[in-house]
Amino acid sequence: MEVIEHFLNPSKFLNDCKGLVKRDGVFLLSTPNVLDIQSRTTWLRTGVLFHFSPESFHATGHRTILPYWLLEILIEQAGLEIVARHFGGRLEFPAKPNPIARLARTALTALARSLVKGAPREVLDSNYVIYILRPVAAMNSRQGI
């Protein structure tokens, strides 16, 4: 969990995981949700994503930005099937002691929400995305294909 964003080659990691899963097994995969509202407003203010800043790179080793739509393409290309996908970990913004800063952040967040079209609320409000995955062959073998 929470490791794929640390790798230089997430596609290789997915292929390696696929090879480790038993015939009818599944595995969990999670990663920061870079499309949440906090990441979007941080990008508007600073030009970097919340989970993927230079400070974050040095503190956590986050190196590969994977929005859920791109990760799902890589999952499919690796021959994996998404059994389930969940967004979770609602972010709480740290309290700002300065009332003007708090008001500015609230206004910026509201503005960002109004500008984002088509993003489901769960994507905007969740800190991470988690998947249950299995090799496509596992599904096909159960169906007699």
C-alpha positions in Angstrom: 0.0 0.0 0.0 1.2 3.5 -0.8 4.3 2.4 -2.7 3.7 2.7 -6.4 4.3 6.5 -6.4 7.8 5.8 -5.1 9.0 3.8 -8.1 10.7 5.0 -11.2 8.7 2.5 -13.3 5.2 1.9 -12.0 4.4 -0.4 -15.0 7.2 -2.8 -14.0 5.9 -2.7 -10.5 2.4 -3.7 -11.6 3.8 -6.5 -13.8 5.9 -7.8 -10.9 2.9 -7.7 -8.6 0.8 -9.6 -11.2 3.5 -12.3 -11.2 3.3 -12.7 -7.4 -0.4 -13.1 -7.1 -1.7 -16.7 -6.8 -4.1 -18.0 -9.4 -7.3 -16.8 -7.7 -5.6 -14.1 -5.5 -6.0 -10.4 -5.4 -3.8 -7.6 -4.1 -4.3 -4.1 -2.8 -2.8 -1.0 -4.3 -3.1 2.5 -3.1 -1.6 5.8 -3.9 -2.2 9.5 -3.1 -5.1 11.1 -5.0 -3.4 13.9 -6.8 -6.7 15.2 -8.1 -8.2 16.0 -4.7 -9.2 19.6 -3.9 -6.2 20.2 -1.6 -3.8 19.2 -4.3 -5.6 21.3 -6.9 -5.6 24.4 -4.7 -2.0 23.9 -3.7 -1.1 23.8 -7.4 -3.1 27.0 -8.0 -1.2 28.7 -5.2 2.3 27.3 -5.7 2.6 25.5 -9.0 3.2 22.1 -7.3 0.8 19.3 -6.2 0.2 18.8 -2.5 1.7 15.2 -2.5 4.4 15.9 -5.0 6.4 18.9 -4.1 10.2 19.2 -3.8 9.8 19.0 0.0 7.6 15.9 -0.4 10.1 14.3 -2.6 12.8 14.7 -0.1 10.6 13.8 2.9 8.7 10.9 1.4 10.3 9.9 -1.8 7.2 10.5 -3.9 8.5 10.6 -7.4 5.8 9.4 -9.8 2.6 11.4 -10.2 -0.2 9.0 -10.9 -3.7 10.5 -11.3 -6.2 7.6 -11.0 -7.1 7.7 -14.7 -3.5 7.1 -15.7 -3.0 4.4 -13.1 -6.0 2.6 -14.4 -4.5 2.6 -17.9 -1.3 1.2 -16.5 -3.3 -1.4 -14.6 -5.1 -2.5 -17.8 -1.8 -2.6 -19.8 -0.3 -4.8 -17.1 -3.1 -7.4 -17.6 -4.8 -6.6 -14.4 -8.5 -6.2 -13.6 -9.9 -3.7 -11.1 -12.1 -5.7 -8.8 -12.9 -2.5 -6.7 -11.8 1.1 -6.5 -12.4 3.3 -3.5 -11.5 6.9 -2.7 -11.0 7.7 0.9 -9.1 9.5 3.6 -10.9 12.8 3.6 -8.5 15.6 4.1 -8.8 18.1 6.9 -7.0 21.3 6.2 -4.8 22.4 9.0 -6.2 25.2 11.1 -4.9 28.6 10.2 -4.5 30.9 13.1 -4.8 34.0 10.9 -8.5 34.6 10.1 -7.6 36.3 6.8 -5.6 33.3 5.7 -8.4 31.0 6.7 -10.9 33.0 4.8 -8.6 33.2 1.7 -8.2 29.4 1.8 -11.9 28.8 2.1 -12.6 31.2 -0.8 -9.9 29.6 -3.0 -11.2 26.1 -2.2 -14.8 27.2 -3.1 -13.5 28.8 -6.3 -11.6 25.7 -7.3 -14.6 23.5 -6.7 -16.7 25.8 -8.9 -14.1 25.6 -11.7 -13.7 21.8 -11.6 -16.2 20.3 -14.0 -17.1 16.7 -14.2 -15.0 15.5 -11.3 -17.0 13.3 -8.9 -17.2 14.6 -5.3 -15.3 11.5 -4.0 -12.3 12.4 -6.2 -12.2 16.0 -4.9 -12.7 15.1 -1.2 -10.4 12.0 -0.9 -6.7 11.9 0.0 -6.0 8.5 -1.5 -7.3 6.0 -4.0 -7.2 2.2 -3.2 -7.7 -0.7 -5.6 -8.3 -4.4 -5.3 -6.7 -5.9 -8.3 -6.4 -9.4 -9.8 -4.7 -10.7 -13.0 -7.1 -10.8 -15.9 -6.3 -14.5 -16.5 -7.8 -15.3 -13.0 -11.1 -13.9 -14.1 -11.0 -15.7 -17.4 -10.1 -19.0 -15.9 -13.2 -18.9 -13.6 -15.4 -18.3 -16.6 -13.9 -21.2 -18.6 -12.2 -19.0 -21.2 
